[in-house]
Amino acid sequence: MNVWIVNPFDPLPGEAFRAGRYAFIAETLVKNGHRVVWWTSTWFHYSKTYRRADAFKQRENFKVIYIPTPPYRNNIGMARLYNHFKYGVGFRKMALQDADSPDIILASFPPIGSAAAAITVAGKHHSKVVVDIQDLWPEVFLMAFPVNVRPIADRLLTPFYWQASGIMNKAHAIMAVSLDYLQAGQRRCKTEKPGLSLHLGIDLDSFDKRNCSETLPPIIEKRPGDKWIIYIGTMGKTYDLDTIIKSAYYLKDKKQIRFLFAGTGPELKRIKEVAKSENLNNICFTGFLKADELKGILVKCEIGLNTFAPDAPQSFPNKVFDYLAAGLPVINSINGELREILAQRDAGLWYQSGNPESLVKAIEILLNDEEKRKKMAVNARRLVEERYDRNKTYPSIIPFFEKVLET
């Protein structure tokens, strides 16, 4: 098969970030004898810098095409939407002129514009389009508005809802990073389409080989008896960060309990100021961590936090797989598939988003019952080994693509 990947966000092989979803998909296809062309953006979402064209070494069966795009600094805003617009327009123009015709176009969603362009390009090349739902757009943009104006904002986003439904209906198949997202995409379709729920997962081989013994950053020393509770990822409006801060306030007299925030984001400065104003010495902010550094801290923690705002659209985020790989019980606020799996496999607890008393209760259950916590830790690691190791799950994309080509 000749597969085109249309995704501007993910790190390319060779860039200074661990391999993401699309790099792993691409390498899986190439290892199995297929060809890959990845249409990416010159602006790198993760570092908010322009990509170095020499970071990826072009190969005969794995080619990367860079589409010129303008910069943006914030994950939600007009500058990012304009970047996506230019990426979609650039892809459409360049791909329609390309003499090489793909069998499959795998288009990430978002961006909406480039996914729509993939439908047009596929028509010209007589290709099949698989839309891969990474996030629920435009729903996620509602979080940028105050609660009292969201009904109005929702109506203003109506054209984007129409466009999203049009893309799902015209695609030949739908993939998604969770069952919840797959079902949301299929609900937009007038007819049943082939579907694949392929979770983000984690490369356990790479995780287990990371050398974390000498790369642990000198941020904080773990004293005997300390219990570390960690949140990793973006500090943004869709995340239930204030509930963590309030929980740290309630537990500040328990000197051995410490909360770690690992990551950056638009809300980081504000929550740092809140923690400082409350004199919360039981909170540590690590900033961005490299993969080895992150593992070095994760393996010293007792609990991983997956905390999202009550109306956040996220479903099964990356951080969960890092926690499971490190053998951490997960305290989670998301309903649906993730909540059900953690409960079924006894690998974590649920708390009510926005409710610090609920979060504190879940924390105390795990920290006061060491036997229960250790059992959940074993279950967490076993869960990721059995169901979310990319080395086991991502090869399923090949028979799925073959099935799509037959339809």
C-alpha angles and dihedrals in degrees: 000000000000107000127189117202116204107195128125099186114057124089115259120231106276097029118121095260131080116267114278133202098288097043088055092046091049094049091046091054093046093048088055094054101265129127124241133197113184117200105203139165127259088224111075113220097204101050096028089227135108115273123249107238091213094057090089120054108219116231134194093250098030118054131172123206118197118215114203111242136169122249130260131184105195126060092223119043147079093281091060092046090051090050089053091048092054091045092052094046091046093050093048093050096045096040094050088056094047112109092204110091118208125217093212131022111201105198121187117224112239117068095068096195097054091045088054089047089052089060090054094045092049090055091056094046096038090237134148120248124215113189113209112204110215098163139000106262133211089014093069091062091066088073089067090065129074112261094248094058098041094097089058092044090050090058091047089055092056094108089055091050089052091049092049091051091048091053093050092048094050096044117097093221141000130228125182142181091240141019089247091057092044091053091047090054094047091050088063091057124091092207133035115267134188109272138191126191103206110172120216088247125166137263098245093187090059093042094051093047095053111117104227100158096088101024101063103126116237092245101118136354119229109228123205109281095018117141116208123204114189138198115190129186141040121354099219143135095271092060124088094232098143090059089057090050092050091048090052088052092052091049099040093109090060094082097192095059113088131178120214125198111197116186143035138256146134094292096049097091093049097049090046088056092048091050091049094048090053091046091235102176089170091075126084126187112205100180120213114346129201117234095263092046092049093052090047090060098037094057089055094052130093102203137025120211123217099182123171134170115263095257099033113135096218118121118177109000131194096253092067092064092051090052093048092047090053090049096248124152107237123228102203137183099189118106125211127040098359095049091049095049095048089050095045093049095039090233101130150350134255125229131187110260114243092019113108092185089059092049093047090051092053091048093050092048090058099039095045094049107052094176091055092046093050091048090052090048091057091046091050093055092044090051094056092044092053103037114014109038105122091213088066102033107038097063086069087077091075099061088040091056090045089053091050091052090054094054 
